[in-house]
Amino acid sequence: MKEHKKTSESTRIISDLYEKILTQLGEDTSREGLIKTPERVAHSLQFLTNGYQQNPKEILESALFEEKYSEMVLVKDIEIYSLCEHHILPFFGKAHIAYIPNGKIVGLSKIPRLVDAFSRRLQVQERLTIEIRDCIQETLKPKGVAIVIECAHMCMQMRGVQKQNSVTSTSAFTGLFLSNDSTRKEFIHLIQAKLH
């Protein structure tokens, strides 16, 4: 991964480029509403892609605890906001993530933080799903990991086919979630259930 330039220099470069883009789109960048827009866009993009500055594995390792608990741990309805790498348009939705501990558990807040670290990058939903699954599997070494992500994609809703009600679902499993049908079914049942 490329090392990023200092934030202020990077902000200036992105801002200058966006001013040129706005001009090419036919806008007058000197009008009141657009004077600070290039800088605002630069700050916005830096925030929306701050996952490049995070190490997902370190996020999980910062709160690992030895524990005998060996049943499913599920964190569901984790909000996702990301940018499609093909059109730089948002996609957003929810992730449902479960793992079965194998002597170690992770602090529950670290799972949503892990999701943010991967989603706050230019992404495709398929790769995002696999990256989250693999990071949990490699770091915690649990008996299994399950993940389902459901998102709406602005590149399909605002442009292209313009299907406003379409949702994309992706899933990935390891260990007991792959080999044990009843474990996988329990996960699916739990993410569909309204327990609260």
PyMOL commands that place a pseudoatom at each C-alpha (Angstrom):
pseudoatom trace, name=CA, resn=MET, resi=1, chain=A, elem=C, hetatm=0, pos=[0.000, 0.000, 0.000]
pseudoatom trace, name=CA, resn=LYS, resi=2, chain=A, elem=C, hetatm=0, pos=[1.327, 3.445, -0.944]
pseudoatom trace, name=CA, resn=GLU, resi=3, chain=A, elem=C, hetatm=0, pos=[2.396, 5.713, 1.871]
pseudoatom trace, name=CA, resn=HIS, resi=4, chain=A, elem=C, hetatm=0, pos=[0.105, 8.749, 1.990]
pseudoatom trace, name=CA, resn=LYS, resi=5, chain=A, elem=C, hetatm=0, pos=[1.372, 12.313, 1.704]
pseudoatom trace, name=CA, resn=LYS, resi=6, chain=A, elem=C, hetatm=0, pos=[0.980, 14.657, 4.642]
pseudoatom trace, name=CA, resn=THR, resi=7, chain=A, elem=C, hetatm=0, pos=[-2.695, 15.441, 5.106]
pseudoatom trace, name=CA, resn=SER, resi=8, chain=A, elem=C, hetatm=0, pos=[-2.446, 19.184, 4.399]
pseudoatom trace, name=CA, resn=GLU, resi=9, chain=A, elem=C, hetatm=0, pos=[-0.464, 18.670, 1.185]
pseudoatom trace, name=CA, resn=SER, resi=10, chain=A, elem=C, hetatm=0, pos=[-2.822, 15.914, 0.111]
pseudoatom trace, name=CA, resn=THR, resi=11, chain=A, elem=C, hetatm=0, pos=[-5.848, 18.121, 0.853]
pseudoatom trace, name=CA, resn=ARG, resi=12, chain=A, elem=C, hetatm=0, pos=[-4.404, 20.911, -1.284]
pseudoatom trace, name=CA, resn=ILE, resi=13, chain=A, elem=C, hetatm=0, pos=[-3.688, 18.581, -4.228]
pseudoatom trace, name=CA, resn=ILE, resi=14, chain=A, elem=C, hetatm=0, pos=[-7.165, 16.980, -4.138]
pseudoatom trace, name=CA, resn=SER, resi=15, chain=A, elem=C, hetatm=0, pos=[-8.767, 20.423, -3.772]
pseudoatom trace, name=CA, resn=ASP, resi=16, chain=A, elem=C, hetatm=0, pos=[-6.891, 21.782, -6.815]
pseudoatom trace, name=CA, resn=LEU, resi=17, chain=A, elem=C, hetatm=0, pos=[-7.906, 18.771, -8.885]
pseudoatom trace, name=CA, resn=TYR, resi=18, chain=A, elem=C, hetatm=0, pos=[-11.553, 19.121, -7.877]
pseudoatom trace, name=CA, resn=GLU, resi=19, chain=A, elem=C, hetatm=0, pos=[-11.540, 22.772, -8.863]
pseudoatom trace, name=CA, resn=LYS, resi=20, chain=A, elem=C, hetatm=0, pos=[-10.409, 21.664, -12.338]
pseudoatom trace, name=CA, resn=ILE, resi=21, chain=A, elem=C, hetatm=0, pos=[-13.088, 18.953, -12.437]
pseudoatom trace, name=CA, resn=LEU, resi=22, chain=A, elem=C, hetatm=0, pos=[-15.832, 21.445, -11.543]
pseudoatom trace, name=CA, resn=THR, resi=23, chain=A, elem=C, hetatm=0, pos=[-14.591, 23.800, -14.263]
pseudoatom trace, name=CA, resn=GLN, resi=24, chain=A, elem=C, hetatm=0, pos=[-14.632, 20.930, -16.793]
pseudoatom trace, name=CA, resn=LEU, resi=25, chain=A, elem=C, hetatm=0, pos=[-18.226, 20.175, -15.789]
pseudoatom trace, name=CA, resn=GLY, resi=26, chain=A, elem=C, hetatm=0, pos=[-19.142, 23.736, -16.790]
pseudoatom trace, name=CA, resn=GLU, resi=27, chain=A, elem=C, hetatm=0, pos=[-19.295, 25.291, -13.324]
pseudoatom trace, name=CA, resn=ASP, resi=28, chain=A, elem=C, hetatm=0, pos=[-18.005, 28.667, -12.230]
pseudoatom trace, name=CA, resn=THR, resi=29, chain=A, elem=C, hetatm=0, pos=[-15.800, 27.871, -9.231]
pseudoatom trace, name=CA, resn=SER, resi=30, chain=A, elem=C, hetatm=0, pos=[-15.693, 31.531, -8.228]
pseudoatom trace, name=CA, resn=ARG, resi=31, chain=A, elem=C, hetatm=0, pos=[-19.419, 31.699, -7.462]
pseudoatom trace, name=CA, resn=GLU, resi=32, chain=A, elem=C, hetatm=0, pos=[-20.345, 31.912, -3.788]
pseudoatom trace, name=CA, resn=GLY, resi=33, chain=A, elem=C, hetatm=0, pos=[-21.712, 28.384, -3.367]
pseudoatom trace, name=CA, resn=LEU, resi=34, chain=A, elem=C, hetatm=0, pos=[-18.639, 26.731, -4.906]
pseudoatom trace, name=CA, resn=ILE, resi=35, chain=A, elem=C, hetatm=0, pos=[-15.747, 28.801, -3.546]
pseudoatom trace, name=CA, resn=LYS, resi=36, chain=A, elem=C, hetatm=0, pos=[-14.933, 26.332, -0.756]
pseudoatom trace, name=CA, resn=THR, resi=37, chain=A, elem=C, hetatm=0, pos=[-16.410, 23.221, -2.409]
pseudoatom trace, name=CA, resn=PRO, resi=38, chain=A, elem=C, hetatm=0, pos=[-13.109, 21.773, -3.716]
pseudoatom trace, name=CA, resn=GLU, resi=39, chain=A, elem=C, hetatm=0, pos=[-11.604, 21.908, -0.211]
pseudoatom trace, name=CA, resn=ARG, resi=40, chain=A, elem=C, hetatm=0, pos=[-14.761, 20.464, 1.366]
pseudoatom trace, name=CA, resn=VAL, resi=41, chain=A, elem=C, hetatm=0, pos=[-14.728, 17.599, -1.164]
pseudoatom trace, name=CA, resn=ALA, resi=42, chain=A, elem=C, hetatm=0, pos=[-11.059, 16.939, -0.411]
pseudoatom trace, name=CA, resn=HIS, resi=43, chain=A, elem=C, hetatm=0, pos=[-11.766, 16.688, 3.342]
pseudoatom trace, name=CA, resn=SER, resi=44, chain=A, elem=C, hetatm=0, pos=[-14.815, 14.527, 2.658]
pseudoatom trace, name=CA, resn=LEU, resi=45, chain=A, elem=C, hetatm=0, pos=[-12.897, 12.068, 0.460]
pseudoatom trace, name=CA, resn=GLN, resi=46, chain=A, elem=C, hetatm=0, pos=[-10.078, 11.861, 2.987]
pseudoatom trace, name=CA, resn=PHE, resi=47, chain=A, elem=C, hetatm=0, pos=[-12.586, 10.973, 5.698]
pseudoatom trace, name=CA, resn=LEU, resi=48, chain=A, elem=C, hetatm=0, pos=[-14.478, 8.474, 3.509]
pseudoatom trace, name=CA, resn=THR, resi=49, chain=A, elem=C, hetatm=0, pos=[-11.225, 6.671, 2.643]
pseudoatom trace, name=CA, resn=ASN, resi=50, chain=A, elem=C, hetatm=0, pos=[-9.512, 6.849, 6.047]
pseudoatom trace, name=CA, resn=GLY, resi=51, chain=A, elem=C, hetatm=0, pos=[-9.504, 3.039, 6.173]
pseudoatom trace, name=CA, resn=TYR, resi=52, chain=A, elem=C, hetatm=0, pos=[-6.241, 3.160, 4.226]
pseudoatom trace, name=CA, resn=GLN, resi=53, chain=A, elem=C, hetatm=0, pos=[-4.603, 4.592, 7.355]
pseudoatom trace, name=CA, resn=GLN, resi=54, chain=A, elem=C, hetatm=0, pos=[-5.923, 1.803, 9.595]
pseudoatom trace, name=CA, resn=ASN, resi=55, chain=A, elem=C, hetatm=0, pos=[-4.550, -1.680, 10.192]
pseudoatom trace, name=CA, resn=PRO, resi=56, chain=A, elem=C, hetatm=0, pos=[-7.578, -3.995, 10.576]
pseudoatom trace, name=CA, resn=LYS, resi=57, chain=A, elem=C, hetatm=0, pos=[-5.547, -6.796, 12.170]
pseudoatom trace, name=CA, resn=GLU, resi=58, chain=A, elem=C, hetatm=0, pos=[-4.206, -4.418, 14.831]
pseudoatom trace, name=CA, resn=ILE, resi=59, chain=A, elem=C, hetatm=0, pos=[-7.765, -3.298, 15.610]
pseudoatom trace, name=CA, resn=LEU, resi=60, chain=A, elem=C, hetatm=0, pos=[-8.694, -6.866, 16.563]
pseudoatom trace, name=CA, resn=GLU, resi=61, chain=A, elem=C, hetatm=0, pos=[-5.390, -7.591, 18.320]
pseudoatom trace, name=CA, resn=SER, resi=62, chain=A, elem=C, hetatm=0, pos=[-5.867, -4.549, 20.575]
pseudoatom trace, name=CA, resn=ALA, resi=63, chain=A, elem=C, hetatm=0, pos=[-8.703, -6.290, 22.452]
pseudoatom trace, name=CA, resn=LEU, resi=64, chain=A, elem=C, hetatm=0, pos=[-8.171, -10.065, 22.409]
pseudoatom trace, name=CA, resn=PHE, resi=65, chain=A, elem=C, hetatm=0, pos=[-9.038, -11.960, 25.574]
pseudoatom trace, name=CA, resn=GLU, resi=66, chain=A, elem=C, hetatm=0, pos=[-8.690, -15.583, 26.592]
pseudoatom trace, name=CA, resn=GLU, resi=67, chain=A, elem=C, hetatm=0, pos=[-12.115, -17.037, 27.313]
pseudoatom trace, name=CA, resn=LYS, resi=68, chain=A, elem=C, hetatm=0, pos=[-13.635, -20.525, 27.456]
pseudoatom trace, name=CA, resn=TYR, resi=69, chain=A, elem=C, hetatm=0, pos=[-16.878, -19.441, 25.766]
pseudoatom trace, name=CA, resn=SER, resi=70, chain=A, elem=C, hetatm=0, pos=[-17.350, -21.602, 22.675]
pseudoatom trace, name=CA, resn=GLU, resi=71, chain=A, elem=C, hetatm=0, pos=[-20.805, -20.740, 21.344]
pseudoatom trace, name=CA, resn=MET, resi=72, chain=A, elem=C, hetatm=0, pos=[-21.624, -18.350, 18.512]
pseudoatom trace, name=CA, resn=VAL, resi=73, chain=A, elem=C, hetatm=0, pos=[-20.891, -14.644, 18.986]
pseudoatom trace, name=CA, resn=LEU, resi=74, chain=A, elem=C, hetatm=0, pos=[-22.998, -12.512, 16.623]
pseudoatom trace, name=CA, resn=VAL, resi=75, chain=A, elem=C, hetatm=0, pos=[-22.867, -8.792, 15.976]
pseudoatom trace, name=CA, resn=LYS, resi=76, chain=A, elem=C, hetatm=0, pos=[-25.602, -7.861, 13.534]
pseudoatom trace, name=CA, resn=ASP, resi=77, chain=A, elem=C, hetatm=0, pos=[-26.941, -4.761, 11.814]
pseudoatom trace, name=CA, resn=ILE, resi=78, chain=A, elem=C, hetatm=0, pos=[-23.507, -3.114, 11.643]
pseudoatom trace, name=CA, resn=GLU, resi=79, chain=A, elem=C, hetatm=0, pos=[-23.891, -0.047, 9.447]
pseudoatom trace, name=CA, resn=ILE, resi=80, chain=A, elem=C, hetatm=0, pos=[-21.676, 0.076, 6.359]
pseudoatom trace, name=CA, resn=TYR, resi=81, chain=A, elem=C, hetatm=0, pos=[-20.820, 3.138, 4.286]
pseudoatom trace, name=CA, resn=SER, resi=82, chain=A, elem=C, hetatm=0, pos=[-18.382, 2.706, 1.439]
pseudoatom trace, name=CA, resn=LEU, resi=83, chain=A, elem=C, hetatm=0, pos=[-17.469, 4.002, -2.015]
pseudoatom trace, name=CA, resn=CYS, resi=84, chain=A, elem=C, hetatm=0, pos=[-17.704, 1.815, -5.088]
pseudoatom trace, name=CA, resn=GLU, resi=85, chain=A, elem=C, hetatm=0, pos=[-14.290, 1.758, -6.751]
pseudoatom trace, name=CA, resn=HIS, resi=86, chain=A, elem=C, hetatm=0, pos=[-15.821, 1.729, -10.236]
pseudoatom trace, name=CA, resn=HIS, resi=87, chain=A, elem=C, hetatm=0, pos=[-17.745, 5.021, -10.070]
pseudoatom trace, name=CA, resn=ILE, resi=88, chain=A, elem=C, hetatm=0, pos=[-16.744, 6.530, -6.687]
pseudoatom trace, name=CA, resn=LEU, resi=89, chain=A, elem=C, hetatm=0, pos=[-20.410, 6.495, -5.687]
pseudoatom trace, name=CA, resn=PRO, resi=90, chain=A, elem=C, hetatm=0, pos=[-21.643, 5.367, -2.266]
pseudoatom trace, name=CA, resn=PHE, resi=91, chain=A, elem=C, hetatm=0, pos=[-22.939, 1.969, -1.336]
pseudoatom trace, name=CA, resn=PHE, resi=92, chain=A, elem=C, hetatm=0, pos=[-24.377, 1.407, 2.102]
pseudoatom trace, name=CA, resn=GLY, resi=93, chain=A, elem=C, hetatm=0, pos=[-26.207, -1.151, 4.169]
pseudoatom trace, name=CA, resn=LYS, resi=94, chain=A, elem=C, hetatm=0, pos=[-25.590, -3.603, 6.985]
pseudoatom trace, name=CA, resn=ALA, resi=95, chain=A, elem=C, hetatm=0, pos=[-23.193, -6.369, 7.915]
pseudoatom trace, name=CA, resn=HIS, resi=96, chain=A, elem=C, hetatm=0, pos=[-24.001, -9.365, 10.113]
pseudoatom trace, name=CA, resn=ILE, resi=97, chain=A, elem=C, hetatm=0, pos=[-20.892, -11.069, 11.506]
pseudoatom trace, name=CA, resn=ALA, resi=98, chain=A, elem=C, hetatm=0, pos=[-20.539, -14.148, 13.704]
pseudoatom trace, name=CA, resn=TYR, resi=99, chain=A, elem=C, hetatm=0, pos=[-17.654, -16.252, 14.931]
pseudoatom trace, name=CA, resn=ILE, resi=100, chain=A, elem=C, hetatm=0, pos=[-17.273, -19.279, 17.169]
pseudoatom trace, name=CA, resn=PRO, resi=101, chain=A, elem=C, hetatm=0, pos=[-14.423, -18.694, 19.632]
pseudoatom trace, name=CA, resn=ASN, resi=102, chain=A, elem=C, hetatm=0, pos=[-11.583, -21.145, 19.987]
pseudoatom trace, name=CA, resn=GLY, resi=103, chain=A, elem=C, hetatm=0, pos=[-10.119, -19.951, 23.302]
pseudoatom trace, name=CA, resn=LYS, resi=104, chain=A, elem=C, hetatm=0, pos=[-10.139, -16.238, 22.426]
pseudoatom trace, name=CA, resn=ILE, resi=105, chain=A, elem=C, hetatm=0, pos=[-12.812, -13.565, 22.132]
pseudoatom trace, name=CA, resn=VAL, resi=106, chain=A, elem=C, hetatm=0, pos=[-12.506, -9.998, 20.870]
pseudoatom trace, name=CA, resn=GLY, resi=107, chain=A, elem=C, hetatm=0, pos=[-13.973, -6.832, 22.367]
pseudoatom trace, name=CA, resn=LEU, resi=108, chain=A, elem=C, hetatm=0, pos=[-17.358, -6.385, 20.688]
pseudoatom trace, name=CA, resn=SER, resi=109, chain=A, elem=C, hetatm=0, pos=[-16.708, -2.797, 19.543]
pseudoatom trace, name=CA, resn=LYS, resi=110, chain=A, elem=C, hetatm=0, pos=[-13.724, -4.015, 17.528]
pseudoatom trace, name=CA, resn=ILE, resi=111, chain=A, elem=C, hetatm=0, pos=[-15.907, -5.844, 15.008]
pseudoatom trace, name=CA, resn=PRO, resi=112, chain=A, elem=C, hetatm=0, pos=[-17.710, -2.672, 13.807]
pseudoatom trace, name=CA, resn=ARG, resi=113, chain=A, elem=C, hetatm=0, pos=[-14.341, -0.870, 13.849]
pseudoatom trace, name=CA, resn=LEU, resi=114, chain=A, elem=C, hetatm=0, pos=[-12.936, -3.625, 11.639]
pseudoatom trace, name=CA, resn=VAL, resi=115, chain=A, elem=C, hetatm=0, pos=[-15.873, -3.185, 9.239]
pseudoatom trace, name=CA, resn=ASP, resi=116, chain=A, elem=C, hetatm=0, pos=[-15.140, 0.558, 9.053]
pseudoatom trace, name=CA, resn=ALA, resi=117, chain=A, elem=C, hetatm=0, pos=[-11.426, -0.025, 8.424]
pseudoatom trace, name=CA, resn=PHE, resi=118, chain=A, elem=C, hetatm=0, pos=[-12.222, -2.086, 5.326]
pseudoatom trace, name=CA, resn=SER, resi=119, chain=A, elem=C, hetatm=0, pos=[-15.313, -0.194, 4.130]
pseudoatom trace, name=CA, resn=ARG, resi=120, chain=A, elem=C, hetatm=0, pos=[-13.719, 3.271, 4.362]
pseudoatom trace, name=CA, resn=ARG, resi=121, chain=A, elem=C, hetatm=0, pos=[-11.734, 2.515, 1.210]
pseudoatom trace, name=CA, resn=LEU, resi=122, chain=A, elem=C, hetatm=0, pos=[-12.584, 2.256, -2.461]
pseudoatom trace, name=CA, resn=GLN, resi=123, chain=A, elem=C, hetatm=0, pos=[-14.316, -1.116, -2.525]
pseudoatom trace, name=CA, resn=VAL, resi=124, chain=A, elem=C, hetatm=0, pos=[-16.487, -3.696, -4.174]
pseudoatom trace, name=CA, resn=GLN, resi=125, chain=A, elem=C, hetatm=0, pos=[-18.915, -5.480, -1.864]
pseudoatom trace, name=CA, resn=GLU, resi=126, chain=A, elem=C, hetatm=0, pos=[-17.639, -8.932, -2.800]
pseudoatom trace, name=CA, resn=ARG, resi=127, chain=A, elem=C, hetatm=0, pos=[-14.049, -8.148, -1.783]
pseudoatom trace, name=CA, resn=LEU, resi=128, chain=A, elem=C, hetatm=0, pos=[-15.195, -6.300, 1.338]
pseudoatom trace, name=CA, resn=THR, resi=129, chain=A, elem=C, hetatm=0, pos=[-17.033, -9.440, 2.491]
pseudoatom trace, name=CA, resn=ILE, resi=130, chain=A, elem=C, hetatm=0, pos=[-13.967, -11.662, 2.016]
pseudoatom trace, name=CA, resn=GLU, resi=131, chain=A, elem=C, hetatm=0, pos=[-11.524, -9.186, 3.590]
pseudoatom trace, name=CA, resn=ILE, resi=132, chain=A, elem=C, hetatm=0, pos=[-13.574, -8.936, 6.790]
pseudoatom trace, name=CA, resn=ARG, resi=133, chain=A, elem=C, hetatm=0, pos=[-14.043, -12.712, 7.008]
pseudoatom trace, name=CA, resn=ASP, resi=134, chain=A, elem=C, hetatm=0, pos=[-10.358, -13.472, 6.396]
pseudoatom trace, name=CA, resn=CYS, resi=135, chain=A, elem=C, hetatm=0, pos=[-9.106, -10.872, 8.890]
pseudoatom trace, name=CA, resn=ILE, resi=136, chain=A, elem=C, hetatm=0, pos=[-11.273, -12.331, 11.670]
pseudoatom trace, name=CA, resn=GLN, resi=137, chain=A, elem=C, hetatm=0, pos=[-10.268, -15.896, 10.762]
pseudoatom trace, name=CA, resn=GLU, resi=138, chain=A, elem=C, hetatm=0, pos=[-6.533, -15.128, 10.599]
pseudoatom trace, name=CA, resn=THR, resi=139, chain=A, elem=C, hetatm=0, pos=[-6.434, -12.977, 13.743]
pseudoatom trace, name=CA, resn=LEU, resi=140, chain=A, elem=C, hetatm=0, pos=[-8.785, -14.804, 16.137]
pseudoatom trace, name=CA, resn=LYS, resi=141, chain=A, elem=C, hetatm=0, pos=[-8.317, -18.312, 14.680]
pseudoatom trace, name=CA, resn=PRO, resi=142, chain=A, elem=C, hetatm=0, pos=[-11.897, -19.205, 15.671]
pseudoatom trace, name=CA, resn=LYS, resi=143, chain=A, elem=C, hetatm=0, pos=[-13.735, -22.433, 14.897]
pseudoatom trace, name=CA, resn=GLY, resi=144, chain=A, elem=C, hetatm=0, pos=[-15.606, -20.550, 12.183]
pseudoatom trace, name=CA, resn=VAL, resi=145, chain=A, elem=C, hetatm=0, pos=[-16.614, -17.162, 10.814]
pseudoatom trace, name=CA, resn=ALA, resi=146, chain=A, elem=C, hetatm=0, pos=[-19.851, -16.164, 9.068]
pseudoatom trace, name=CA, resn=ILE, resi=147, chain=A, elem=C, hetatm=0, pos=[-20.638, -12.876, 7.379]
pseudoatom trace, name=CA, resn=VAL, resi=148, chain=A, elem=C, hetatm=0, pos=[-23.569, -11.557, 5.374]
pseudoatom trace, name=CA, resn=ILE, resi=149, chain=A, elem=C, hetatm=0, pos=[-23.556, -8.051, 3.897]
pseudoatom trace, name=CA, resn=GLU, resi=150, chain=A, elem=C, hetatm=0, pos=[-26.624, -6.371, 2.370]
pseudoatom trace, name=CA, resn=CYS, resi=151, chain=A, elem=C, hetatm=0, pos=[-26.152, -3.053, 0.558]
pseudoatom trace, name=CA, resn=ALA, resi=152, chain=A, elem=C, hetatm=0, pos=[-27.820, -0.603, -1.783]
pseudoatom trace, name=CA, resn=HIS, resi=153, chain=A, elem=C, hetatm=0, pos=[-25.506, 0.732, -4.485]
pseudoatom trace, name=CA, resn=MET, resi=154, chain=A, elem=C, hetatm=0, pos=[-25.895, 4.269, -5.793]
pseudoatom trace, name=CA, resn=CYS, resi=155, chain=A, elem=C, hetatm=0, pos=[-24.092, 3.276, -9.005]
pseudoatom trace, name=CA, resn=MET, resi=156, chain=A, elem=C, hetatm=0, pos=[-27.159, 1.097, -9.762]
pseudoatom trace, name=CA, resn=GLN, resi=157, chain=A, elem=C, hetatm=0, pos=[-29.779, 3.456, -8.340]
pseudoatom trace, name=CA, resn=MET, resi=158, chain=A, elem=C, hetatm=0, pos=[-28.647, 6.931, -9.493]
pseudoatom trace, name=CA, resn=ARG, resi=159, chain=A, elem=C, hetatm=0, pos=[-27.140, 5.943, -12.847]
pseudoatom trace, name=CA, resn=GLY, resi=160, chain=A, elem=C, hetatm=0, pos=[-26.865, 2.881, -15.093]
pseudoatom trace, name=CA, resn=VAL, resi=161, chain=A, elem=C, hetatm=0, pos=[-29.927, 0.649, -14.698]
pseudoatom trace, name=CA, resn=GLN, resi=162, chain=A, elem=C, hetatm=0, pos=[-31.501, 3.042, -12.138]
pseudoatom trace, name=CA, resn=LYS, resi=163, chain=A, elem=C, hetatm=0, pos=[-33.178, 0.341, -10.046]
pseudoatom trace, name=CA, resn=GLN, resi=164, chain=A, elem=C, hetatm=0, pos=[-34.024, 2.108, -6.794]
pseudoatom trace, name=CA, resn=ASN, resi=165, chain=A, elem=C, hetatm=0, pos=[-35.172, -0.903, -4.786]
pseudoatom trace, name=CA, resn=SER, resi=166, chain=A, elem=C, hetatm=0, pos=[-32.383, -3.348, -5.557]
pseudoatom trace, name=CA, resn=VAL, resi=167, chain=A, elem=C, hetatm=0, pos=[-30.230, -4.701, -2.726]
pseudoatom trace, name=CA, resn=THR, resi=168, chain=A, elem=C, hetatm=0, pos=[-27.072, -6.760, -3.128]
pseudoatom trace, name=CA, resn=SER, resi=169, chain=A, elem=C, hetatm=0, pos=[-26.324, -9.568, -0.654]
pseudoatom trace, name=CA, resn=THR, resi=170, chain=A, elem=C, hetatm=0, pos=[-22.952, -11.260, -0.253]
pseudoatom trace, name=CA, resn=SER, resi=171, chain=A, elem=C, hetatm=0, pos=[-21.884, -13.953, 2.204]
pseudoatom trace, name=CA, resn=ALA, resi=172, chain=A, elem=C, hetatm=0, pos=[-18.754, -15.808, 3.231]
pseudoatom trace, name=CA, resn=PHE, resi=173, chain=A, elem=C, hetatm=0, pos=[-18.116, -18.625, 5.716]
pseudoatom trace, name=CA, resn=THR, resi=174, chain=A, elem=C, hetatm=0, pos=[-15.255, -20.588, 7.246]
pseudoatom trace, name=CA, resn=GLY, resi=175, chain=A, elem=C, hetatm=0, pos=[-14.927, -23.580, 9.568]
pseudoatom trace, name=CA, resn=LEU, resi=176, chain=A, elem=C, hetatm=0, pos=[-18.061, -24.831, 11.321]
pseudoatom trace, name=CA, resn=PHE, resi=177, chain=A, elem=C, hetatm=0, pos=[-20.256, -22.446, 9.332]
pseudoatom trace, name=CA, resn=LEU, resi=178, chain=A, elem=C, hetatm=0, pos=[-19.156, -24.283, 6.202]
pseudoatom trace, name=CA, resn=SER, resi=179, chain=A, elem=C, hetatm=0, pos=[-19.047, -27.846, 7.497]
pseudoatom trace, name=CA, resn=ASN, resi=180, chain=A, elem=C, hetatm=0, pos=[-22.009, -27.844, 9.880]
pseudoatom trace, name=CA, resn=ASP, resi=181, chain=A, elem=C, hetatm=0, pos=[-25.381, -27.184, 8.280]
pseudoatom trace, name=CA, resn=SER, resi=182, chain=A, elem=C, hetatm=0, pos=[-27.188, -26.589, 11.598]
pseudoatom trace, name=CA, resn=THR, resi=183, chain=A, elem=C, hetatm=0, pos=[-24.604, -23.965, 12.679]
pseudoatom trace, name=CA, resn=ARG, resi=184, chain=A, elem=C, hetatm=0, pos=[-25.020, -22.100, 9.405]
pseudoatom trace, name=CA, resn=LYS, resi=185, chain=A, elem=C, hetatm=0, pos=[-28.833, -22.308, 9.715]
pseudoatom trace, name=CA, resn=GLU, resi=186, chain=A, elem=C, hetatm=0, pos=[-28.672, -20.956, 13.276]
pseudoatom trace, name=CA, resn=PHE, resi=187, chain=A, elem=C, hetatm=0, pos=[-26.663, -17.970, 12.022]
pseudoatom trace, name=CA, resn=ILE, resi=188, chain=A, elem=C, hetatm=0, pos=[-29.155, -17.268, 9.223]
pseudoatom trace, name=CA, resn=HIS, resi=189, chain=A, elem=C, hetatm=0, pos=[-32.081, -17.613, 11.659]
pseudoatom trace, name=CA, resn=LEU, resi=190, chain=A, elem=C, hetatm=0, pos=[-30.463, -15.220, 14.165]
pseudoatom trace, name=CA, resn=ILE, resi=191, chain=A, elem=C, hetatm=0, pos=[-29.741, -12.487, 11.615]
pseudoatom trace, name=CA, resn=GLN, resi=192, chain=A, elem=C, hetatm=0, pos=[-33.340, -12.661, 10.391]
pseudoatom trace, name=CA, resn=ALA, resi=193, chain=A, elem=C, hetatm=0, pos=[-34.876, -12.715, 13.894]
pseudoatom trace, name=CA, resn=LYS, resi=194, chain=A, elem=C, hetatm=0, pos=[-36.023, -9.549, 15.622]
pseudoatom trace, name=CA, resn=LEU, resi=195, chain=A, elem=C, hetatm=0, pos=[-34.858, -10.130, 19.195]
pseudoatom trace, name=CA, resn=HIS, resi=196, chain=A, elem=C, hetatm=0, pos=[-34.933, -6.509, 20.328]
for i in range(1, 196): cmd.bond("trace and resi %d" % i, "trace and resi %d" % (i + 1))
show_as sticks, trace
zoom trace
